[in-house]
Amino acid sequence: MKDLEKRLLYGTKPEPVKVTEEQNKYVSMYRAEREFDNIKKTTINNDITRLRVFLEFCEEIKKEPFALSTHDFVRFFNKLNTHRNCSIATQNKYFNLLKVFYRLLKFDNFRDFEKESNERKRFSKYEKKHYDTVDFETYKLILREVVVGSSRTKIRDTLILRVLWETGCRRSEALNIRYQDCDLEKGRFRIRDTKTYEERMVVISEDTIPILRDYIRENIRKDANDYIFQNEMCLNGNRVKLDWITAVFKKAVNALKAKGQIPESKRVVVHSLRHGRATDLLDKGVPIDIVKEILGHRSLETTLYYSHSKERKERMLDDIQKLI
């Protein structure tokens, strides 16, 4: 009851973890291993935030991580649910983190809990987010909604969305493009900061090349290491923030839904542009192995997801119906 009263009075946000030297010992070992594995800094930091929650629990029950029993792990995940109000999806992130943590530190006591959890499917019973694919016509509607808006950065923002569609890049990949990565004569870009840590080349249309060249002439900074998409409010040439372009896209989609031009039931997000581009390339007959390279997928199975997408199947059925 006291816990419920506290949540009612002060909200559901849990108190921050109090950092201790005992936590730092394990955090330091974990960080070193992950850095050695060449994991991105942001990923490591996010994992460490969760790891400290787990280590705090170990301190509370006065046990070292290597001494925890299966029952102790059950208690920890129950606490995530009742005290920290974590969803099943978030608990799944903790579960995956602990699998890595115990493997890297070569502690065996997590194995029984992991095996039992997999058998009982404890952390797989949650709905995975589904993003609807954006087709070319919907993409054009979104572009128009942004470019006719009142934002002082609408030209830049529309250009970013155009580059996202044409290259099939992830949001962070496009915004991380620097001058040194550009061939502005051919409209080609070297994508360096990728999810798979493998560089790749992407291309924009011939129509977009002169638009991009004209726009970046107005950039504050133009050295080789500067971003081509810069925050106009910053004199140091900082890149456009990821959340900004997400907000711009969401605002346009919501406006189109209000007009009835995008169905309310459609879940359209920035990443839908990447889905749409993949499907568009496959529909135009581009071989799936080439689409894989353009999108920067590690596995062909990931690209196969787009070839089997619901939207693509429905269009194929329409085409087949015309043949019979």
Secondary structure, DSSP 8 states (H G I E B T S, - for coil): -HHHHHHHHH-S--------HHHHHHHHHHHHHHHHTT--HHHHHHHHHHHHHHHHHHHHTT--GGG--HHHHHHHHHHHHHTS---HHHHHHHHHHHHHHHHHTT--TTHHHHHHHHHHTTTS-S---------HHHHHHHHHHHHTS--TTHHHHHHHHHHHHHH---HHHHHT-BGGGEETTTTEEEE-S-TTS--EEEE--TTHHHHHHHHHTT-S--STTSBSSB-TT-TT--B--HHHHHHHHHHHHHHHHHTTSS-TT----THHHHHHHHHHHHHTT--HHHHHHHHT-SSHHHHHHHHT-HHHHHHHHHHHHHH-
